[in-house]
Amino acid sequence: MSHEGGRPHVVIIGGGFGGTFAARRLAKASVAVTVLDRSTTNLFQPLLYQCATGILSEGQITEPLRAMLEKQKNTRVVQGEALDLDPSTKTITVGRRDGSEFELTYDYLVVAVGMRQSYFGHDEFEKFAPGMKTLDDALLIRRRIYGAFEMAESLPPGEERQRWLTFAVVGAGPTGVELAGQIRELAERTIAKEFHDIDPREARVILFDGVEAPLNTFGPELATRAVKNLEDLGVELQMGVMVTDVDAEGLTAQSSTDGEIKRFAAKTVMWTAGVQAVDFVQRVAKALSVDQDRLGRIGVERDLTVPGHPNIWIVGDIMALNNLPGVAEVALQGGMHAGRQIRRHVEGRPRDVEAFRYYDLGSAAYISRFHGVVNFHRIRLSGFLGWFVWGFIHLAFLHGSRHRSSTLTTWLYSIVRGRRTERAYPLGDMSDAEGGRNPLI
Ligand SMILES: Cc1cc2nc3c(=O)[nH]c(=O)nc-3n(C[C@H](O)[C@H](O)[C@H](O)COP(=O)(O)OP(=O)(O)OC[C@H]3O[C@@H](n4cnc5c(N)ncnc54)[C@H](O)[C@@H]3O)c2cc1C
């Protein structure tokens, strides 16, 4: 597949934060841009857990890439999975959804394919403990959470019922904390009075991590606040433990201090503990003869190009530079930088290498209704103010006014009434054999 028009062809692999911001920077450049993604939508990952717990719909946290880039006349969107790369012929091999393949050739390439969940060498856990990286993951977790209460309702009192009413979340970073808090909150506020034989308020939510406190990257002050908020919500904390095994009936955790091994019975286990670069990055590293770090990321030059390949940029979560974190701001600023560099080059302006400068906008996490934390340089916010600023930041970063207004309305409804309107999910197998993953979603 080649691009008509005779202009230099920029291929951007990945339509996430990094890829779409790179494309936007090229809107007025004299290039033809192709945005390739295996999905058809741009996903706002920071609110995935709200989709999983029934507050927001799939449509509120996604935007079709075609609609997003519709007005950008030099840009087209192609759905397909990048499978391989040949820098000698500047060709990318792409897989279609039906298994067939085609090729794309490029003059400039931006790779922004992001991360996937890491199970630290235990991919067999995934079957029992879905991660939280894609829309499919969020819908699966939605089914696992609401489906667990349905299972418990039809069981007689006893151990089996209690197992269905126990939820284990592995990983106490922002996503794990948000997910654990939301499950307790929906059990207390949303579905508390909807069941007859069970009391959803008795649901146990247990949060596991090897570190000493949840949200430890936010510093000790905010981590202490998070502990109090989570405990007030009824989340049980198992900190300083490593999860060593997961199966259909629960998990095993080992204390990092005294080595004690404990078994926790839970029918629903969710994994938010680690990330690693998606598999395609391995192909890229091999083809370009460069190394990957512990997380599978590729080290880049100061201008975000790959050493020895001045026409290939690595952007976002998969780029390793100065220990920058895998957050949306790094990805979108990196995408804009790559787009700007390509434009300068095409316009014939001397490409004296412009180093990427990251402006740190801090980090924020939601704990529960009226409780959030924000870390911005020396400013630390928690409680209501932290929650309010968290909401403001997330609304500001959502794509377009339609998403912002509908999300704000939904939030207000959910805050005031405690209702969650997005509780539908495709029926799937809740049995051990399927691991709950429905092939249809
Ligand atoms: C649950 C969750 C919560 C988060 N919360 C926050 C937060 O509160 N604040 C914050 O700053 N950051 C947060 N992040 C991190 C933030 O979302 C990422 O840093 C950001 O999305 C990275 O952007 P990216 O462009 O590198 O990758 P992504 O946004 O992941 O985009 C990668 C794109 O590449 C596509 N792709 C992957 N492989 C291929 C392939 N082989 N071929 C074609 N396309 C491919 C994917 O479909 C995807 O569209 C969160 C992440 C998650 C998962």
The ligand as a MOL file (V3000), in Angstrom:
LIG
                    3D

  0  0  0     0  0            999 V3000
M  V30 BEGIN CTAB
M  V30 COUNTS 53 58 0 0 0
M  V30 BEGIN ATOM
M  V30 1 C -5.6690 2.0010 33.6070 0
M  V30 2 C -4.6850 3.1040 33.3040 0
M  V30 3 C -4.7530 4.3080 33.9910 0
M  V30 4 C -3.8650 5.3300 33.7070 0
M  V30 5 N -3.9720 6.5140 34.3900 0
M  V30 6 C -3.1540 7.5360 34.0650 0
M  V30 7 C -3.2960 8.8100 34.6980 0
M  V30 8 O -4.1630 8.9850 35.5660 0
M  V30 9 N -2.4620 9.8070 34.3200 0
M  V30 10 C -1.5030 9.6230 33.3540 0
M  V30 11 O -0.7810 10.5620 33.0240 0
M  V30 12 N -1.3400 8.4390 32.7440 0
M  V30 13 C -2.1430 7.3990 33.0770 0
M  V30 14 N -1.9990 6.1850 32.4520 0
M  V30 15 C -0.8930 6.0180 31.4920 0
M  V30 16 C -1.2350 6.6030 30.1380 0
M  V30 17 O -2.5040 6.1650 29.7220 0
M  V30 18 C -0.1530 6.1730 29.1680 0
M  V30 19 O 1.0690 6.7030 29.6210 0
M  V30 20 C -0.4230 6.6300 27.7490 0
M  V30 21 O -1.6220 6.0790 27.2690 0
M  V30 22 C 0.7310 6.2440 26.8440 0
M  V30 23 O 0.4670 6.6810 25.5420 0
M  V30 24 P 1.0990 5.9070 24.2870 0
M  V30 25 O 0.7190 6.6950 23.0950 0
M  V30 26 O 2.5340 5.6270 24.5440 0
M  V30 27 O 0.3910 4.5040 24.2920 0
M  V30 28 P -1.1580 4.1360 24.2780 0
M  V30 29 O -2.0020 5.2750 24.6860 0
M  V30 30 O -1.2530 2.8720 25.0440 0
M  V30 31 O -1.4710 3.8740 22.7400 0
M  V30 32 C -0.8830 2.7990 22.0660 0
M  V30 33 C -1.7130 2.5170 20.8320 0
M  V30 34 O -0.9890 1.6010 20.0090 0
M  V30 35 C -1.8820 0.6270 19.5070 0
M  V30 36 N -1.0900 -0.5690 19.2100 0
M  V30 37 C -0.4210 -1.3800 20.0630 0
M  V30 38 N 0.2530 -2.3260 19.3970 0
M  V30 39 C 0.0050 -2.1200 18.0800 0
M  V30 40 C 0.4310 -2.7730 16.8930 0
M  V30 41 N 1.2700 -3.8230 16.8910 0
M  V30 42 N -0.0340 -2.2990 15.7040 0
M  V30 43 C -0.8780 -1.2390 15.6540 0
M  V30 44 N -1.3010 -0.5810 16.7600 0
M  V30 45 C -0.8460 -1.0070 17.9610 0
M  V30 46 C -2.9080 0.4280 20.6140 0
M  V30 47 O -4.1220 -0.0740 20.1050 0
M  V30 48 C -3.0540 1.8590 21.1540 0
M  V30 49 O -4.0800 2.5670 20.5010 0
M  V30 50 C -2.8710 5.1430 32.7260 0
M  V30 51 C -2.7960 3.9280 32.0250 0
M  V30 52 C -3.6970 2.9190 32.3200 0
M  V30 53 C -3.6270 1.6190 31.5680 0
M  V30 END ATOM
M  V30 BEGIN BOND
M  V30 1 1 1 2
M  V30 2 1 2 3
M  V30 3 2 2 52
M  V30 4 2 3 4
M  V30 5 1 4 5
M  V30 6 1 4 50
M  V30 7 2 5 6
M  V30 8 1 6 7
M  V30 9 1 6 13
M  V30 10 2 7 8
M  V30 11 1 7 9
M  V30 12 1 9 10
M  V30 13 2 10 11
M  V30 14 1 10 12
M  V30 15 2 12 13
M  V30 16 1 13 14
M  V30 17 1 14 15
M  V30 18 1 14 50
M  V30 19 1 15 16
M  V30 20 1 16 17
M  V30 21 1 16 18
M  V30 22 1 18 19
M  V30 23 1 18 20
M  V30 24 1 20 21
M  V30 25 1 20 22
M  V30 26 1 22 23
M  V30 27 1 23 24
M  V30 28 2 24 25
M  V30 29 1 24 26
M  V30 30 1 24 27
M  V30 31 1 27 28
M  V30 32 2 28 29
M  V30 33 1 28 30
M  V30 34 1 28 31
M  V30 35 1 31 32
M  V30 36 1 32 33
M  V30 37 1 33 34
M  V30 38 1 33 48
M  V30 39 1 34 35
M  V30 40 1 35 36
M  V30 41 1 35 46
M  V30 42 1 36 37
M  V30 43 1 36 45
M  V30 44 2 37 38
M  V30 45 1 38 39
M  V30 46 1 39 40
M  V30 47 2 39 45
M  V30 48 1 40 41
M  V30 49 2 40 42
M  V30 50 1 42 43
M  V30 51 2 43 44
M  V30 52 1 44 45
M  V30 53 1 46 47
M  V30 54 1 46 48
M  V30 55 1 48 49
M  V30 56 2 50 51
M  V30 57 1 51 52
M  V30 58 1 52 53
M  V30 END BOND
M  V30 END CTAB
M  END
